[in-house]
Amino acid sequence: MKRLGIIAIIAAFCVFLTACDSGGEQVTTTAPEVVIQAAKVKNKISVAREESFEYTDNNGNAYSATYRIPSINFDNDDSEKANEEIVEKYTPDFEKAEKESASRNGLTCDSLNYEKFENNGILSVVIKRVYYSHAVDYSVYNFNSKTGDALSGSDVAKASKLSWDEVTETLRTELEKDYVSKYKTSKPEKYEENLEKTLSDDNLGSAMLYLGKDGKLTAICKEYASVGAGEFSVVLTI
């Protein structure tokens, strides 16, 4: 009896399928939704070259240093030009360090690295090179963070709602304060002459601006003094 009941159920199911196929409403199967993930945005800044140097000098002192330079990854002429400048300027440091560490003479350049900041639609890249002599120099590149177009110092000032003239006057004041605090007491040779040179329109006009930590307008410029190398890069928040 159980066997006859199973056969009857199967037969009834077949009749149902036939009815649906011949005159009933079509049975449709809904395919699972296909989710297409957006392509990952390419990093705007990446490491173009990184190399570590370890050596022991002739007196048995061990040293190490790491050099790192950036690649600016906007697909346009401005970033390509910046990358060419960076490679041309800093590749000799890598080559020199390789020779110096191999000969155990010590490195001329103690460190080479960069920072990136993105604020108010501006992407800033600041490259810092520190020498064994403690001298420091910088390169600054600013870009529109959406279009990748290179920006001038005036463009950066506008992002802080300041005119170039306002930036210059503020920078002149801050630079004089910094200079006097360092040299007024000792007053090295040609103090007044070097102070005037430091505060000159030419020197202020060559200041490199960027939006740094917390979006603060920051300037890198030169101070001149008759000590050490005779000129120094200073970083000031405006």
N, C-alpha and C positions, 0 to 999 in steps of 0.2 A: 504493500500500500504506500509506503514512504517513497518507493521508487516511482510509482505512478504520479504521485504529487509533485515530485521534482520535475518530471517530464512535462507536466501540465504548466508549471511556472515558466519553464524555458520556452514552451510553445507560445504562451501568452506574451512574453517579452519580445519574441520575434515578430508577432503580429503588430505590436505597438511600434516597433522600428519601421516596419513596412508602411504602416499608416502615416507615420511622420514623413517618410521619404516620398510617398506618392501624393498626398494631398494636404498633409499637415504643415504647420509652420516650420520653416527651416531651422535646424538647430545650429547655432554658431558657437564657435569656441573663441574666447577672448585671449589673445596672446599676451603674455606678460609685458608690461611697459618697459621699453628700452630707455635706459637713462644714459645720456651722453655727458660725460664729465668735461667741463671746460679745460682747455689746455693750460698747463701751469705757466704762469707769467715768468718769463726769463728774468733772472736777477739783474737789476739795473747795474749793480757793481759786483764784480767777482775778482778773484785773485788771478792776476796775469802771470805772475812768477813769484815763487817763494823758494828760498834756499837758506839752509843753516850752515854755519861754519864753526868748526871746533878745532882748536889747536892749542899746543903747549909751546910757550916761547922758549928761548934759549936759556932762560933762568929757571925753567921748570914750572912756571905759572900757567895754569889752564884757563882758557877763555872760550866763550861761545857767543855767537851773534846770529840773529835771523833777519834776513832781508825779505821784504814783501812789497810788491807794487800792484796797483789795481788795473783792472780793465773796465772801461765804461761801455756798457752794452746796448746803448741806443743804436738803432739801425739808421744812422745818418752821417753826414759829412762832419758835423761838429764833434761827435764822439770819436770818429775815426781819426780826425786831426789831433784830438787830445791824446788818444792812445799812442799815436806816432811820437808825439812830443815826450810822453812819459817813457817810452821804450828808449828813445834816443838819449834822454837825459840820464836815466838811471841804470841802463845796461852796463856802462863802464864800471859802476860800483860793484856789480856782481863779479865782473871779470877781474877787477883789481883785488877783491877779497879772496878769490880763488888762488891767485898768485901769492898774496901776502900770507894766507893761512898755510899754504904749502911750504913756504920758506920760513915760517915761524917767526916772522918779523913783527907781528901784530897788525891789527886792522886800522886803516886810516878812518874808516867809517864804522862807528860802534853799532849803529842801528839804522834801519830804514823801514818805515811802516806807514800806514795811512789810516784815516778815520773817515767815515761817511755820516752825513746828517741829512735828514729830509724834514723840512719844515715849510709851511705856507706855500706849498707848490714848488719849492726849490730843493734840488738835490745838490749838496756840496760835498766835494771830495778834497780832503786836506792831506797832502803827503809831507811827512816829516823825516828829515835826515839829520842824524846827530853824529858829529865827528869826535874822534879821540881827543881833540883839543877842546871839546865841550862847545864848540860853535854849532849852531843849529840853523838849518835853512828849510824853507817850505815851498810847496807849490799848491795852488788852490784852483779848483775847477768848479764852476757853478752851472747847473742846467735846469731848464724847466722840467720838472719831474714827470710831466705827462707827454710832452712833445719831444723832449731830448734836445731842444735848442739851447745853445750856449748862452749864458747870461753875463752881462757886464757888472761892474761894481755898482753902477747907477741902478741897474735892475734890482740888485740885492737890497740896496738902500730903500728903494720904493716899496719893497715887500715889508719893510719895517716902518713904512709911512714917513720916510725921511727923504729930503732932497740930498743931492751930493754935497751941496754947500753946507747943509746942516751937519752932515756926517763929518766933513772936513774940519769944521770949527770945533765940534765935540772932540774929535780925535786930537786936534792940536792941544786942547786943554788937558786931556788925559795923558797925552804923550809928555807934555811939559811936567806934569805932576810926577810921572814915573821917572823921568830923567833927573829932576831935581832931587828926588828922594834917594837916588843912587849915587849922585856925583857931587852934590852941593858941598858936602862936608869935606871931602878929599880934594875937590876941584882939580882934576887932572889937567895936564897941559892943554891949552887951547879949549878950555871949558866953554867959554862964551861962543867961540867960533863954531864948535861942534854942536852946541845947543841950537844955534841959529840954523845950521845945516839940517839938523834933525827936524826942526819945525818948519822948514821951507816948503813952499807950494809943490816943488818938484818931488820931495820925499813923501809928502802927504798924498800927492796924486798917484804915487805908485803903490799905495797901500792895497793889500789884498783883503777883500771883504767876503764874509760868508755868514750863514746863519748856523750857529753852533748848537751846543747843548741847550735844550729847552727853547730853541728858536731865537736865542739872543744874538743880536748883531755883533759880530766879532771882526776885528781888524788885525792884520799882521803887517808890521812896518819896521823900518830900520831906525836904530839909534846909533849915533856916531860918537865915539869917545876915544881919547888917546890912551887906551889901555887894551891889552890883548890884541885881537885881530883888528881893532879899530872901528868895527861896526858889528851890530848885533840885531838879530830879529827878535821883536817883542810881540806878544799876543795880548791885545787889549779888548775888553768888552765895552761896547759903546752904549 
